[in-house]
Amino acid sequence: MSPQNLTYRQAIEELETILRALETDAVDVDDLTTRVQRSAELIRLCKQKLRSAESAIDQVFENLEEEDEEYPEQ
């Protein structure tokens, strides 16, 4: 599945699955490169989703501050 189609939770779960396989030596050398590349894609996706969420949250707080300035409490 393309990383762009995954939710943050799905990406983290797949990363955890890959990590468990690597920790138990269940990955052969031929598959190692593929797993590492997939992990990098998933990490990029997670970082992008976190940045996006942070930006959205910052915008909410900025809007609240602007509202407070427009309509100060009396």
MOPAC internal coordinates of N, CA, C and O (Angstrom, degrees):
PM7 1SCF
backbone

  N    0.0000 0     0.00 0     0.00 0    0    0    0
  C    1.4474 1     0.00 0     0.00 0    1    0    0
  C    1.5247 1   108.44 1     0.00 0    2    1    0
  O    1.2310 1   121.05 1   -41.95 1    3    2    1
  N    1.3022 1   115.60 1   138.05 1    3    2    1
  C    1.4568 1   121.17 1   178.42 1    5    3    2
  C    1.5249 1   109.55 1   -64.05 1    6    5    3
  O    1.2310 1   120.23 1   -43.33 1    7    6    5
  N    1.3308 1   117.17 1   136.67 1    7    6    5
  C    1.4632 1   118.61 1  -179.52 1    9    7    6
  C    1.5281 1   113.09 1   -57.22 1   10    9    7
  O    1.2310 1   119.69 1   147.53 1   11   10    9
  N    1.3317 1   118.20 1   -32.47 1   11   10    9
  C    1.4553 1   120.72 1  -178.04 1   13   11   10
  C    1.5285 1   112.26 1   -64.10 1   14   13   11
  O    1.2310 1   119.79 1   158.98 1   15   14   13
  N    1.3121 1   118.01 1   -21.02 1   15   14   13
  C    1.4601 1   121.89 1  -179.52 1   17   15   14
  C    1.5310 1   112.83 1   -89.69 1   18   17   15
  O    1.2310 1   120.39 1   178.54 1   19   18   17
  N    1.3219 1   116.86 1    -1.46 1   19   18   17
  C    1.4575 1   121.06 1  -176.97 1   21   19   18
  C    1.5206 1   111.12 1   -93.82 1   22   21   19
  O    1.2310 1   121.18 1   -29.80 1   23   22   21
  N    1.3092 1   115.35 1   150.20 1   23   22   21
  C    1.4599 1   120.02 1   168.76 1   25   23   22
  C    1.5236 1   107.54 1   -81.78 1   26   25   23
  O    1.2310 1   121.13 1   -12.04 1   27   26   25
  N    1.3194 1   115.44 1   167.96 1   27   26   25
  C    1.4654 1   120.26 1   177.05 1   29   27   26
  C    1.5275 1   109.87 1   -58.37 1   30   29   27
  O    1.2310 1   120.75 1   134.17 1   31   30   29
  N    1.3271 1   116.16 1   -45.83 1   31   30   29
  C    1.4681 1   120.87 1  -178.81 1   33   31   30
  C    1.5324 1   111.34 1   -60.91 1   34   33   31
  O    1.2310 1   120.14 1   137.07 1   35   34   33
  N    1.3247 1   117.35 1   -42.93 1   35   34   33
  C    1.4600 1   120.59 1   179.54 1   37   35   34
  C    1.5318 1   110.75 1   -63.24 1   38   37   35
  O    1.2310 1   120.70 1   138.91 1   39   38   37
  N    1.3305 1   116.28 1   -41.09 1   39   38   37
  C    1.4659 1   120.18 1   179.67 1   41   39   38
  C    1.5230 1   110.90 1   -64.09 1   42   41   39
  O    1.2310 1   120.57 1   136.42 1   43   42   41
  N    1.3292 1   116.51 1   -43.58 1   43   42   41
  C    1.4736 1   120.39 1   178.54 1   45   43   42
  C    1.5239 1   110.35 1   -63.20 1   46   45   43
  O    1.2310 1   120.15 1   137.28 1   47   46   45
  N    1.3153 1   117.32 1   -42.72 1   47   46   45
  C    1.4684 1   120.24 1   179.71 1   49   47   46
  C    1.5254 1   110.83 1   -62.46 1   50   49   47
  O    1.2310 1   120.37 1   139.12 1   51   50   49
  N    1.3312 1   116.90 1   -40.88 1   51   50   49
  C    1.4634 1   119.31 1   178.36 1   53   51   50
  C    1.5314 1   110.73 1   -66.69 1   54   53   51
  O    1.2310 1   120.26 1   139.98 1   55   54   53
  N    1.3240 1   117.11 1   -40.02 1   55   54   53
  C    1.4635 1   119.90 1   176.17 1   57   55   54
  C    1.5217 1   111.24 1   -60.83 1   58   57   55
  O    1.2310 1   120.36 1   138.56 1   59   58   57
  N    1.3296 1   116.91 1   -41.44 1   59   58   57
  C    1.4642 1   120.42 1   178.45 1   61   59   58
  C    1.5205 1   111.14 1   -64.11 1   62   61   59
  O    1.2310 1   120.24 1   141.96 1   63   62   61
  N    1.3198 1   117.14 1   -38.04 1   63   62   61
  C    1.4624 1   121.18 1   177.84 1   65   63   62
  C    1.5236 1   110.53 1   -64.00 1   66   65   63
  O    1.2310 1   120.49 1   135.80 1   67   66   65
  N    1.3211 1   116.67 1   -44.20 1   67   66   65
  C    1.4637 1   120.86 1   178.64 1   69   67   66
  C    1.5252 1   109.82 1   -63.30 1   70   69   67
  O    1.2310 1   120.45 1   136.65 1   71   70   69
  N    1.3270 1   116.75 1   -43.35 1   71   70   69
  C    1.4614 1   120.75 1   179.69 1   73   71   70
  C    1.5254 1   111.63 1   -61.16 1   74   73   71
  O    1.2310 1   120.68 1   135.33 1   75   74   73
  N    1.3311 1   116.31 1   -44.67 1   75   74   73
  C    1.4790 1   119.40 1   178.63 1   77   75   74
  C    1.5305 1   110.75 1   -60.18 1   78   77   75
  O    1.2310 1   120.75 1   138.78 1   79   78   77
  N    1.3304 1   116.17 1   -41.22 1   79   78   77
  C    1.4668 1   119.73 1   179.57 1   81   79   78
  C    1.5307 1   110.34 1   -64.12 1   82   81   79
  O    1.2310 1   120.55 1   138.99 1   83   82   81
  N    1.3261 1   116.56 1   -41.01 1   83   82   81
  C    1.4691 1   119.89 1   179.26 1   85   83   82
  C    1.5222 1   111.59 1   -67.26 1   86   85   83
  O    1.2310 1   120.49 1   141.43 1   87   86   85
  N    1.3239 1   116.67 1   -38.57 1   87   86   85
  C    1.4676 1   120.82 1  -179.22 1   89   87   86
  C    1.5214 1   112.29 1   -67.76 1   90   89   87
  O    1.2310 1   120.15 1   150.54 1   91   90   89
  N    1.3181 1   117.32 1   -29.46 1   91   90   89
  C    1.4632 1   120.25 1  -177.79 1   93   91   90
  C    1.5287 1   112.38 1   -97.28 1   94   93   91
  O    1.2310 1   120.81 1  -170.81 1   95   94   93
  N    1.3312 1   116.06 1     9.19 1   95   94   93
  C    1.4695 1   121.37 1  -178.63 1   97   95   94
  C    1.5186 1   112.24 1    57.98 1   98   97   95
  O    1.2310 1   120.36 1  -151.88 1   99   98   97
  N    1.3428 1   116.91 1    28.12 1   99   98   97
  C    1.4571 1   120.89 1   179.80 1  101   99   98
  C    1.5313 1   112.33 1   -82.12 1  102  101   99
  O    1.2310 1   120.37 1   178.91 1  103  102  101
  N    1.3263 1   116.90 1    -1.09 1  103  102  101
  C    1.4599 1   121.15 1  -178.74 1  105  103  102
  C    1.5206 1   108.24 1  -105.99 1  106  105  103
  O    1.2310 1   120.74 1   -53.93 1  107  106  105
  N    1.3327 1   116.20 1   126.07 1  107  106  105
  C    1.4544 1   117.87 1   177.54 1  109  107  106
  C    1.5299 1   109.18 1   -81.36 1  110  109  107
  O    1.2310 1   120.86 1   -14.24 1  111  110  109
  N    1.2957 1   115.96 1   165.76 1  111  110  109
  C    1.4576 1   121.91 1  -174.92 1  113  111  110
  C    1.5302 1   111.17 1   -59.75 1  114  113  111
  O    1.2310 1   120.28 1   143.27 1  115  114  113
  N    1.3157 1   117.07 1   -36.73 1  115  114  113
  C    1.4638 1   119.98 1  -179.33 1  117  115  114
  C    1.5283 1   112.01 1   -64.48 1  118  117  115
  O    1.2310 1   120.17 1   149.92 1  119  118  117
  N    1.3063 1   117.28 1   -30.08 1  119  118  117
  C    1.4594 1   122.25 1  -177.94 1  121  119  118
  C    1.5318 1   112.32 1   -91.70 1  122  121  119
  O    1.2310 1   120.46 1   165.88 1  123  122  121
  N    1.3099 1   116.73 1   -14.12 1  123  122  121
  C    1.4628 1   121.52 1  -174.77 1  125  123  122
  C    1.5299 1   112.64 1   -59.12 1  126  125  123
  O    1.2310 1   119.99 1   132.15 1  127  126  125
  N    1.3147 1   117.62 1   -47.85 1  127  126  125
  C    1.4604 1   121.17 1  -178.90 1  129  127  126
  C    1.5205 1   111.10 1   -60.20 1  130  129  127
  O    1.2310 1   120.31 1   137.02 1  131  130  129
  N    1.3017 1   117.01 1   -42.98 1  131  130  129
  C    1.4616 1   121.56 1   179.28 1  133  131  130
  C    1.5200 1   110.67 1   -61.82 1  134  133  131
  O    1.2310 1   120.49 1   136.28 1  135  134  133
  N    1.3243 1   116.66 1   -43.72 1  135  134  133
  C    1.4724 1   120.72 1   179.82 1  137  135  134
  C    1.5291 1   111.55 1   -65.23 1  138  137  135
  O    1.2310 1   120.60 1   139.48 1  139  138  137
  N    1.3095 1   116.46 1   -40.52 1  139  138  137
  C    1.4660 1   120.00 1   179.94 1  141  139  138
  C    1.5297 1   110.00 1   -67.12 1  142  141  139
  O    1.2310 1   119.91 1   138.80 1  143  142  141
  N    1.3246 1   117.77 1   -41.20 1  143  142  141
  C    1.4639 1   120.61 1   177.47 1  145  143  142
  C    1.5238 1   111.21 1   -63.71 1  146  145  143
  O    1.2310 1   120.32 1   137.78 1  147  146  145
  N    1.3146 1   116.98 1   -42.22 1  147  146  145
  C    1.4641 1   120.91 1   178.28 1  149  147  146
  C    1.5329 1   109.94 1   -63.65 1  150  149  147
  O    1.2310 1   120.48 1   138.75 1  151  150  149
  N    1.3107 1   116.69 1   -41.25 1  151  150  149
  C    1.4615 1   120.75 1   177.99 1  153  151  150
  C    1.5273 1   110.59 1   -59.73 1  154  153  151
  O    1.2310 1   120.23 1   137.51 1  155  154  153
  N    1.3159 1   117.16 1   -42.49 1  155  154  153
  C    1.4645 1   120.95 1   179.28 1  157  155  154
  C    1.5285 1   110.58 1   -62.20 1  158  157  155
  O    1.2310 1   120.06 1   138.06 1  159  158  157
  N    1.3306 1   117.50 1   -41.94 1  159  158  157
  C    1.4653 1   121.00 1   177.21 1  161  159  158
  C    1.5301 1   110.91 1   -61.15 1  162  161  159
  O    1.2310 1   120.74 1   135.79 1  163  162  161
  N    1.3160 1   116.20 1   -44.21 1  163  162  161
  C    1.4595 1   120.98 1  -179.10 1  165  163  162
  C    1.5267 1   111.65 1   -66.20 1  166  165  163
  O    1.2310 1   120.45 1   140.55 1  167  166  165
  N    1.3142 1   116.74 1   -39.45 1  167  166  165
  C    1.4634 1   120.66 1   178.24 1  169  167  166
  C    1.5268 1   110.05 1   -64.54 1  170  169  167
  O    1.2310 1   120.37 1   137.52 1  171  170  169
  N    1.3369 1   116.90 1   -42.48 1  171  170  169
  C    1.4691 1   119.88 1   177.08 1  173  171  170
  C    1.5237 1   110.76 1   -59.66 1  174  173  171
  O    1.2310 1   120.71 1   136.05 1  175  174  173
  N    1.3180 1   116.25 1   -43.95 1  175  174  173
  C    1.4675 1   121.04 1   179.53 1  177  175  174
  C    1.5291 1   110.51 1   -61.36 1  178  177  175
  O    1.2310 1   120.27 1   133.76 1  179  178  177
  N    1.3159 1   117.09 1   -46.24 1  179  178  177
  C    1.4692 1   120.84 1  -179.64 1  181  179  178
  C    1.5208 1   110.93 1   -61.99 1  182  181  179
  O    1.2310 1   120.04 1   137.28 1  183  182  181
  N    1.3238 1   117.52 1   -42.72 1  183  182  181
  C    1.4595 1   120.89 1   178.91 1  185  183  182
  C    1.5309 1   110.46 1   -62.51 1  186  185  183
  O    1.2310 1   120.32 1   138.54 1  187  186  185
  N    1.3270 1   117.00 1   -41.46 1  187  186  185
  C    1.4590 1   121.01 1   179.97 1  189  187  186
  C    1.5255 1   110.39 1   -64.67 1  190  189  187
  O    1.2310 1   120.45 1   137.32 1  191  190  189
  N    1.3188 1   116.75 1   -42.68 1  191  190  189
  C    1.4632 1   120.81 1   179.96 1  193  191  190
  C    1.5296 1   110.89 1   -65.80 1  194  193  191
  O    1.2310 1   120.20 1   141.19 1  195  194  193
  N    1.3242 1   117.23 1   -38.81 1  195  194  193
  C    1.4569 1   120.63 1   177.57 1  197  195  194
  C    1.5300 1   111.18 1   -65.58 1  198  197  195
  O    1.2310 1   120.50 1   137.57 1  199  198  197
  N    1.3369 1   116.64 1   -42.43 1  199  198  197
  C    1.4650 1   119.98 1   177.77 1  201  199  198
  C    1.5240 1   111.00 1   -62.78 1  202  201  199
  O    1.2310 1   121.10 1   138.79 1  203  202  201
  N    1.3170 1   115.51 1   -41.21 1  203  202  201
  C    1.4644 1   120.45 1   179.62 1  205  203  202
  C    1.5275 1   111.03 1   -64.01 1  206  205  203
  O    1.2310 1   120.54 1   136.17 1  207  206  205
  N    1.3133 1   116.58 1   -43.83 1  207  206  205
  C    1.4660 1   120.74 1   178.74 1  209  207  206
  C    1.5279 1   110.25 1   -64.13 1  210  209  207
  O    1.2310 1   120.38 1   137.58 1  211  210  209
  N    1.3215 1   116.88 1   -42.42 1  211  210  209
  C    1.4591 1   120.73 1   179.03 1  213  211  210
  C    1.5311 1   110.55 1   -61.10 1  214  213  211
  O    1.2310 1   120.46 1   137.14 1  215  214  213
  N    1.3075 1   116.73 1   -42.86 1  215  214  213
  C    1.4645 1   121.36 1   179.17 1  217  215  214
  C    1.5236 1   111.09 1   -62.88 1  218  217  215
  O    1.2310 1   120.50 1   136.67 1  219  218  217
  N    1.3265 1   116.64 1   -43.33 1  219  218  217
  C    1.4596 1   120.73 1   179.76 1  221  219  218
  C    1.5335 1   110.86 1   -64.46 1  222  221  219
  O    1.2310 1   120.53 1   139.28 1  223  222  221
  N    1.3130 1   116.60 1   -40.72 1  223  222  221
  C    1.4691 1   120.96 1   179.40 1  225  223  222
  C    1.5301 1   110.06 1   -66.83 1  226  225  223
  O    1.2310 1   120.48 1   137.15 1  227  226  225
  N    1.3348 1   116.68 1   -42.85 1  227  226  225
  C    1.4692 1   120.32 1   176.83 1  229  227  226
  C    1.5213 1   110.74 1   -58.28 1  230  229  227
  O    1.2310 1   120.38 1   139.10 1  231  230  229
  N    1.3260 1   116.88 1   -40.90 1  231  230  229
  C    1.4602 1   121.07 1   179.87 1  233  231  230
  C    1.5299 1   111.13 1   -63.91 1  234  233  231
  O    1.2310 1   120.19 1   140.30 1  235  234  233
  N    1.3077 1   117.24 1   -39.70 1  235  234  233
  C    1.4644 1   120.84 1   177.79 1  237  235  234
  C    1.5274 1   109.96 1   -60.55 1  238  237  235
  O    1.2310 1   120.24 1   133.52 1  239  238  237
  N    1.3328 1   117.16 1   -46.48 1  239  238  237
  C    1.4600 1   120.42 1  -179.80 1  241  239  238
  C    1.5289 1   111.89 1   -66.34 1  242  241  239
  O    1.2310 1   120.12 1   142.74 1  243  242  241
  N    1.3209 1   117.37 1   -37.26 1  243  242  241
  C    1.4623 1   120.43 1   176.60 1  245  243  242
  C    1.5240 1   110.17 1   -62.54 1  246  245  243
  O    1.2310 1   120.56 1   137.24 1  247  246  245
  N    1.3241 1   116.54 1   -42.76 1  247  246  245
  C    1.4654 1   120.61 1   178.57 1  249  247  246
  C    1.5290 1   110.96 1   -62.78 1  250  249  247
  O    1.2310 1   120.51 1   138.99 1  251  250  249
  N    1.3208 1   116.63 1   -41.01 1  251  250  249
  C    1.4591 1   120.04 1   178.34 1  253  251  250
  C    1.5269 1   111.35 1   -63.63 1  254  253  251
  O    1.2310 1   120.33 1   138.78 1  255  254  253
  N    1.3149 1   116.97 1   -41.22 1  255  254  253
  C    1.4568 1   120.85 1   178.43 1  257  255  254
  C    1.5311 1   111.31 1   -64.23 1  258  257  255
  O    1.2310 1   120.83 1   139.28 1  259  258  257
  N    1.3331 1   116.02 1   -40.72 1  259  258  257
  C    1.4650 1   120.09 1   178.17 1  261  259  258
  C    1.5250 1   110.61 1   -63.55 1  262  261  259
  O    1.2310 1   120.48 1   139.32 1  263  262  261
  N    1.3249 1   116.68 1   -40.68 1  263  262  261
  C    1.4612 1   120.75 1   178.07 1  265  263  262
  C    1.5253 1   110.89 1   -63.50 1  266  265  263
  O    1.2310 1   121.00 1   140.28 1  267  266  265
  N    1.3363 1   115.69 1   -39.72 1  267  266  265
  C    1.4675 1   119.62 1   178.58 1  269  267  266
  C    1.5307 1   110.89 1   -63.17 1  270  269  267
  O    1.2310 1   120.64 1   142.01 1  271  270  269
  N    1.3264 1   116.38 1   -37.99 1  271  270  269
  C    1.4631 1   120.30 1   179.36 1  273  271  270
  C    1.5247 1   111.53 1   -69.95 1  274  273  271
  O    1.2310 1   120.59 1   143.15 1  275  274  273
  N    1.3416 1   116.48 1   -36.85 1  275  274  273
  C    1.4685 1   120.44 1   179.67 1  277  275  274
  C    1.5170 1   112.55 1   -73.31 1  278  277  275
  O    1.2310 1   120.94 1   142.53 1  279  278  277
  N    1.3049 1   115.80 1   -37.47 1  279  278  277
  C    1.4763 1   121.82 1  -175.99 1  281  279  278
  C    1.5211 1   109.51 1  -126.56 1  282  281  279
  O    1.2310 1   120.42 1  -107.84 1  283  282  281
  N    1.3339 1   116.80 1    72.16 1  283  282  281
  C    1.4702 1   117.92 1  -179.40 1  285  283  282
  C    1.5361 1   110.82 1   -65.62 1  286  285  283
  O    1.2310 1   121.92 1   -31.41 1  287  286  285
  N    1.3163 1   113.93 1   148.59 1  287  286  285
  C    1.4645 1   119.14 1   178.48 1  289  287  286
  C    1.5194 1   109.75 1   -65.76 1  290  289  287
  O    1.2310 1   121.44 1   -34.43 1  291  290  289
  N    1.3021 1   114.86 1   145.57 1  291  290  289
  C    1.4665 1   118.29 1  -177.94 1  293  291  290
  C    1.4913 1   111.08 1  -104.32 1  294  293  291
  O    1.2310 1   120.10 1   180.00 1  295  294  293

